[in-house]
Amino acid sequence: MYTPQSYNPVTKVFYRPIDAAIRWCNLMAHESQILESAWDCPALLSTTFPQWPCLHINTEKIFDAVRNHELPFGFFGVTVAPGTSIDYRLLTVRHIDLKWWMFHHYPDQRPSFLFGKLPAENEQISFGTYLTLRADREALEVELKASNAALRELLEELKSIGLERESLRALVKAQGKLSERSETSYNSPGVSPVFVIVYTSSDDFSSLCTEYVSYVQNLQYKGFDIGTPASLNMKHMSTPKAQARYYEEARYINGSRITIYHQLLNLRMAPQ
């Protein structure tokens, strides 16, 4: 895209070697004088303008590149095949070819007529801009630290969940085979494996309830008051239709083979 900064009045589509050398040496202020004196005889440049030794040297560099097929050349901007005989006074090189040659053979050279204006080395940003950039950087660093901390916490949590699940698996295998109902609860993708009841009959479940009531008496649970064992209807709890939801931490009741994982938060029993 064109911008005012991209315009260079000394840039041309093609150049004669002496034209390119004048621009390369930054002698545009003396272009007319140089062309009037030695445009048709580059060999005279060193004696006619001894104060500008680069003029003769750079002209010779371009001719040398043409002779050694490093730089394509042509006639009034029209490129010809290498080795074509042509009057050196009419020889021209295209801007794009000269730029490519300069870039590869003289990488330390960046004349403005080929490469445009380079940013000033001593250009400085304002103090206000510096403070703004510094504040933005510090804010990003704080945000990065917070994100890293959150990531570490999440990884630790995921690691803990994985270890807990493996522990539960091992414990279940050690206690015995799960009932179909417990297996379904354990493997359900929508329910965290925080509670598993291992039992094989309604008698086991009744026994489990008795021991659980003794263990958690005087505790209050949402929606169910179990202040004393008498508050539980054992008839209702002994049914296969008993439902248990919302579980919290692992418990073992008197070494029984009936195992509760994660303390009951809300226990609702439906009568037959």
C-alpha positions in Angstrom: 0.0 0.0 0.0 1.3 3.4 -0.9 2.2 5.9 1.8 3.8 9.3 1.7 6.8 7.9 3.4 7.3 5.2 0.7 7.8 7.9 -2.0 11.4 8.6 -3.0 12.0 11.2 -5.7 15.4 9.8 -6.7 14.1 6.3 -7.3 13.8 5.2 -10.9 12.7 2.0 -12.8 16.2 1.5 -14.2 19.6 3.1 -13.9 22.8 3.5 -15.8 25.7 2.4 -13.7 26.8 6.0 -13.1 23.3 7.0 -12.1 23.2 4.2 -9.6 26.6 5.0 -8.3 25.7 8.7 -7.7 22.7 7.6 -5.6 24.7 4.9 -3.9 27.2 7.5 -2.8 24.5 10.0 -1.8 25.7 12.6 -4.3 22.4 13.6 -5.8 23.2 17.2 -5.0 26.1 17.0 -7.5 24.4 14.8 -10.1 24.3 17.4 -12.8 28.0 18.3 -12.4 29.0 14.6 -12.4 27.0 13.7 -15.5 28.2 16.7 -17.5 31.8 15.8 -16.9 32.1 12.0 -17.1 28.8 10.3 -17.9 30.3 8.8 -21.1 33.7 7.8 -19.6 33.5 6.2 -16.1 37.2 5.7 -16.1 37.7 9.5 -15.7 35.7 9.6 -12.5 38.7 8.9 -10.2 40.7 11.8 -11.7 37.8 14.2 -12.3 36.3 13.8 -8.8 39.1 12.7 -6.5 37.1 14.1 -3.5 34.5 11.3 -4.0 36.5 8.1 -4.4 33.4 6.0 -3.7 31.9 7.3 -7.0 34.4 5.5 -9.2 34.6 2.5 -6.9 30.8 1.9 -6.9 30.5 2.4 -10.6 33.2 -0.2 -11.2 31.4 -2.6 -8.8 28.3 -2.5 -10.9 30.2 -3.0 -14.2 32.0 -5.9 -12.6 28.8 -7.5 -11.5 27.4 -7.2 -15.0 30.6 -8.7 -16.6 30.4 -11.7 -14.2 26.7 -12.3 -14.7 25.8 -11.5 -11.1 23.6 -8.6 -12.2 21.2 -8.7 -15.1 21.5 -5.8 -17.5 19.7 -4.4 -20.5 19.2 -1.7 -23.0 17.1 1.3 -21.8 15.4 -0.9 -19.2 14.8 -3.9 -21.4 16.8 -6.9 -20.1 18.9 -8.8 -22.6 20.4 -12.2 -22.5 23.7 -12.6 -20.6 26.7 -12.1 -22.9 24.8 -9.8 -25.3 27.1 -7.1 -26.7 26.0 -3.6 -25.8 27.5 -0.1 -25.7 28.4 0.4 -22.0 27.1 4.0 -22.3 23.6 2.6 -23.0 23.8 -0.2 -20.5 21.1 -0.1 -17.8 20.1 -2.2 -14.8 16.6 -2.5 -13.4 15.8 -1.2 -9.9 14.5 -4.6 -8.7 17.6 -6.4 -10.0 20.0 -3.9 -8.5 18.2 -4.1 -5.2 18.5 -8.0 -5.2 22.1 -7.8 -6.1 22.9 -5.2 -3.4 21.0 -7.2 -0.8 22.9 -10.4 -1.5 26.4 -9.1 -2.3 26.6 -6.0 -0.1 24.3 -6.8 2.9 25.9 -4.0 4.9 24.8 -1.4 2.3 21.3 0.0 2.4 21.1 3.1 0.1 17.8 4.8 0.5 17.0 5.0 -3.2 16.8 1.1 -3.1 15.7 0.3 0.4 13.9 3.5 1.5 14.5 5.5 4.7 15.8 3.6 7.6 14.6 4.5 11.2 17.0 6.7 13.1 19.1 4.9 15.5 18.8 7.6 18.1 15.0 7.8 17.8 13.5 7.7 21.3 10.0 7.1 22.6 8.4 9.7 24.9 8.4 9.2 28.7 4.6 8.9 28.7 4.7 6.2 26.1 7.3 4.4 28.2 5.2 4.5 31.3 2.2 3.3 29.4 4.1 0.3 28.0 5.6 -0.5 31.4 2.1 -0.4 33.1 0.7 -2.7 30.4 3.6 -5.1 30.8 3.2 -5.2 34.6 -0.5 -5.8 34.3 0.1 -8.7 31.9 2.7 -10.1 34.2 0.2 -10.1 37.1 -2.5 -11.7 34.9 0.0 -14.3 33.8 1.0 -15.2 37.4 -2.7 -15.4 38.4 -3.4 -17.7 35.4 -0.4 -19.9 36.2 -1.6 -20.2 39.9 -5.1 -21.1 38.8 -3.7 -23.7 36.4 -1.5 -25.3 39.1 -4.5 -25.4 41.4 -6.7 -27.0 38.8 -4.0 -29.6 38.0 -3.6 -30.4 41.6 -7.4 -30.8 41.9 -7.5 -33.0 38.9 -4.7 -35.1 40.2 -6.4 -35.5 43.6 -9.6 -36.5 41.9 -7.7 -39.1 39.9 -6.0 -40.5 42.9 -9.3 -40.6 44.8 -11.0 -42.5 42.1 -8.2 -45.0 41.9 -8.4 -45.5 45.7 -12.1 -46.0 45.5 -11.7 -48.6 42.7 -9.1 -50.5 44.8 -11.3 -50.4 47.9 -14.3 -51.6 46.0 -12.4 -54.5 44.6 -11.1 -55.3 48.1 -14.7 -55.2 49.6 -16.3 -57.4 47.0 -18.4 -57.2 43.9 -20.7 -54.3 43.5 -24.5 -54.7 43.1 -26.0 -53.6 39.8 -27.3 -50.5 41.4 -24.0 -49.5 43.0 -22.1 -50.2 39.8 -24.5 -47.9 37.9 -24.0 -45.1 40.5 -20.3 -45.5 40.5 -19.9 -45.4 36.7 -22.5 -42.7 36.1 -20.9 -39.9 34.1 -23.1 -37.3 35.7 -22.3 -38.2 39.3 -19.0 -37.9 40.9 -17.8 -41.2 42.4 -18.1 -39.9 46.0 -20.5 -42.4 47.4 -20.9 -46.1 46.9 -23.1 -48.5 49.0 -22.0 -52.1 48.7 -24.8 -54.4 49.7 -26.4 -57.6 48.4 -29.8 -57.7 50.1 -32.3 -55.5 52.0 -31.1 -57.1 55.3 -27.6 -55.8 54.6 -29.1 -52.4 54.0 -31.1 -52.5 57.2 -28.0 -53.4 59.1 -26.2 -50.6 57.4 -28.8 -48.1 58.4 -28.7 -49.2 62.1 -25.0 -48.7 62.3 -25.1 -45.4 60.4 -27.8 -44.0 62.7 -25.6 -44.8 65.7 -22.6 -43.2 64.1 -24.3 -39.9 63.1 -26.7 -39.3 65.9 -27.0 -35.7 67.0 -26.0 -34.5 63.5 -28.3 -32.4 61.5 -28.8 -33.0 57.8 -30.8 -30.8 55.4 -34.4 -32.1 55.1 -33.9 -35.0 57.6 -33.6 -34.8 61.3 -31.7 -37.7 62.8 -31.3 -36.5 66.3 -32.0 -40.0 67.7 -32.1 -43.4 66.2 -35.9 -43.5 66.9 -36.5 -40.8 64.3 -35.6 -43.2 61.5 -38.3 -45.6 60.2 -36.3 -48.8 59.7 -39.2 -50.3 57.8 -38.9 -47.6 55.2 -35.1 -47.7 55.1 -35.0 -51.5 54.6 -36.8 -51.4 51.2 -34.9 -51.9 48.0 -36.4 -48.6 46.8 -34.4 -46.6 49.3 -32.7 -43.6 47.6 -29.5 -41.9 48.7 -28.1 -38.7 47.2 -25.5 -35.9 47.8 -22.6 -37.6 49.4 -19.4 -36.2 50.9 -16.5 -38.0 52.6 -15.5 -41.7 52.9 -16.7 -43.6 56.0 -16.1 -47.1 57.3 -18.6 -48.4 59.8 -17.2 -50.8 62.4 -15.1 -52.8 59.8 -18.3 -54.0 58.2 -18.2 -55.2 54.6 -20.9 -52.6 54.0 -18.9 -49.5 53.0 -20.2 -45.9 52.7 -18.1 -43.4 50.7 -18.7 -39.8 51.5 -20.9 -38.8 54.3 -24.7 -38.5 53.5 -25.7 -34.9 53.1 -29.4 -35.6 52.4 -31.1 -38.9 52.9 -34.6 -39.4 51.5 -36.4 -42.8 51.9 -39.6 -43.6 50.0 -42.0 -46.1 51.7 -43.4 -49.0 49.7 
